[in-house]
Amino acid sequence: MKKRLCAAGAVLGVLVTGGALPAQASPVQAPSVQRPNGHALPLGPAGLTETRTTTTLQPGVTLTRIVRGDDDPSLHWTVEVSIPGGETSPDPDAPPTALKDKTSADELAAALTRNGFPARVEQVTTARTADYTGGTLGWRVRVGTFTSQSAATTERTRLRAAGYTGSAVFTGWDGEATDRGPWHIDVLTIDPRTFRGGLEASYGPDLENRETTSALSNAAGATAAVNAGFFVLDPKAGAPGDPAGVGVYDGRLLSEPVSGRPGLVLHDNGRRTEVARYTWQGRITARGTSLTLNGVNRVPGLLRNCGGSEGDQPTSLPLHDVTCTNANELVTFTAEYGRQTPSGEGLEAVLDAHDRVVELRSPRGGPLPTGGSSVQATGDRVAELTALARPGTHVTTRTTLLDDRGRRVSPSPGTDIVNAGPELVRDGRLHVTPATDGMVHPGDPSWYYGWVHKRNPRTLAGVDAAGRTVLITADGRSTEALGLSIVESAEVARSLGLRDAVNLDGGGSTTMVTDGKVINAPSDATGERPVGDALLILPRKH
């Protein structure tokens, strides 16, 4: 965990409210989060009521809280029924999903109607992005129109008793442009011209465990914080808390990139924030022999979000929310990983603080010497490591971050990089990249429908034309806050003046903390979700 800094008191700013105002009458006091002409957020019809409250948290840091729209009487609850493959489906044996071909949807709707459930079939069309054609994703089947979630849940229970599966959903999450809200969005802006604090990413005591954003914020005495990159959640996908993509902390590469996916680059002085895409190379060398590494600080054989090496299954390309596997891997571990390295079949070469092999462990797993590290091998790579790393041998480990042109990147000690995706804005223009970043799942339009197309809580970040770092959270998955689709996220980021912007982890992870308290409404039923890492705004150093 990074050095703890002393806290600073917040400075109360100005409360401003207003509807959609003309260009010359901007309702926000913090210019860093608005387009020059002061336009309202591009959500819902023009003319919706929009209020903005701006508070100065410390010199150079403002919080703007935006509420747009109001309860929309046209929105309602319904039950979305899972569609099995029909007789004419391309894959009749495929598991039930939210979207299918029209014939399968029609067959299900007809069967539901025969059983006394008034069903309807709805076509789902999604927007084009920079790398995805969009168009028709598929057809969904819904039953009923209800004024409350409880009524929809009662109907879902009745459907289950009849042998059907589905979920209660609110139509405000569908992403229709005519919806009138409401939306709740919080914006932190860091102006390097007056900011004298610190900006950093923190993963807590170790990489392999999760902590809440508020806990990470409070441990560092931060003025404000938001959740950061994607991470392993399920133990079957690796070590919960481990970054699922690039992780550079204090200039050290502690988690390898998902090949080619973007990262958010931060510097501790709040300057030169950027969005960049990365790959990497890693090797261990001893006695004139060199071996290629597959990973850094992750469970061998498990690659959350994929994008690893040749031989990974089902793909070596990025594939979001999928855990790719590879039985033959070489993974290096540093002390930051945790109290013990992962256990399992294979071989582990344990290195002391001078990079000399002090132990060969098989099975692998256990504590590391003070200041030491290790390399774990599985499958076919066990023989390679056995031949290389004999006791007493000096082993050199090198990991190199590469930019999108293959050039070496050497982050300074004050630089942090957290994993992200997809891109949202590039050079001031919408540039949404779900296909490039693994959010288009071949043969599974329902995944895109739920993750990209539909509205969810989101955490966004980027930099504006004046060099100000902007961190944004949007609440969702409720009737009080609809959330944002990925395309809406890009439109909101651009409307707030961001020149370059990227999507961070969202959903139940979306959290914003100020003055030690969570100020947004995390969507998990259990409350604030423990996460892998967080972005911290620190007060002036003493």
Stockholm file with secondary structure:
# STOCKHOLM 1.0

chainA/1-542         MKKRLCAAGAVLGVLVTGGALPAQASPVQAPSVQRPNGHALPLGPAGLTETRTTTTLQPGVTLTRIVRGDDDPSLHWTVEVSIPGGETSPDPDAPPTALKDKTSADELAAALTRNGFPARVEQVTTARTADYTGGTLGWRVRVGTFTSQSAATTERTRLRAAGYTGSAVFTGWDGEATDRGPWHIDVLTIDPRTFRGGLEASYGPDLENRETTSALSNAAGATAAVNAGFFVLDPKAGAPGDPAGVGVYDGRLLSEPVSGRPGLVLHDNGRRTEVARYTWQGRITARGTSLTLNGVNRVPGLLRNCGGSEGDQPTSLPLHDVTCTNANELVTFTAEYGRQTPSGEGLEAVLDAHDRVVELRSPRGGPLPTGGSSVQATGDRVAELTALARPGTHVTTRTTLLDDRGRRVSPSPGTDIVNAGPELVRDGRLHVTPATDGMVHPGDPSWYYGWVHKRNPRTLAGVDAAGRTVLITADGRSTEALGLSIVESAEVARSLGLRDAVNLDGGGSTTMVTDGKVINAPSDATGERPVGDALLILPRKH
#=GR chainA/1-542 SS CCCCCCCCCCCCCEEECCSSCCTTSCSCSCGGGSCTTCCCCSCSSTTCCEEEEEEEEETTEEEEEEEECCCCTTCCEEEEECBCCCTTSSCTTSCCBSCBCHHHHHHHHHHHHHTTCCEEEEEEEECCCSSCCCEEEEEEEEEEEESSHHHHHHHHHHHHHTTCCEEEEEGGGSCCTTCCCCEEEEEEEECTTTCCSEEEEECCSCSSSCEEHHHHHHHHTCSEEEECSCBCCSGGGSSTTCBSSCEEETTEEEECCCTTCEEEEEETTSCSCEEEECEEEEEEEETTEEEECCEESSCTTEEEEECCCTTCBSCSSEEEEEEEECSSCEEEECTTSCSSEEEESSEEEEECTTSBEEEEESSEEECCCTTCEEEEECTTHHHHHHHHCCTTCBCEEEEEEECTTSCEECCCTTEEEEECCCEEEETTEECCCTTTTTCSCTTCHHHHIIIIISCBCEEEEEEETTSCEEEEEECCSSSSCCCBCHHHHHHHHHHTTEEEEEECSCGGGCCEEETTEECSCCCSTTSSCEESCEEEEECCCC
#=GC SS_cons         CCCCCCCCCCCCCEEECCSSCCTTSCSCSCGGGSCTTCCCCSCSSTTCCEEEEEEEEETTEEEEEEEECCCCTTCCEEEEECBCCCTTSSCTTSCCBSCBCHHHHHHHHHHHHHTTCCEEEEEEEECCCSSCCCEEEEEEEEEEEESSHHHHHHHHHHHHHTTCCEEEEEGGGSCCTTCCCCEEEEEEEECTTTCCSEEEEECCSCSSSCEEHHHHHHHHTCSEEEECSCBCCSGGGSSTTCBSSCEEETTEEEECCCTTCEEEEEETTSCSCEEEECEEEEEEEETTEEEECCEESSCTTEEEEECCCTTCBSCSSEEEEEEEECSSCEEEECTTSCSSEEEESSEEEEECTTSBEEEEESSEEECCCTTCEEEEECTTHHHHHHHHCCTTCBCEEEEEEECTTSCEECCCTTEEEEECCCEEEETTEECCCTTTTTCSCTTCHHHHIIIIISCBCEEEEEEETTSCEEEEEECCSSSSCCCBCHHHHHHHHHHTTEEEEEECSCGGGCCEEETTEECSCCCSTTSSCEESCEEEEECCCC
//
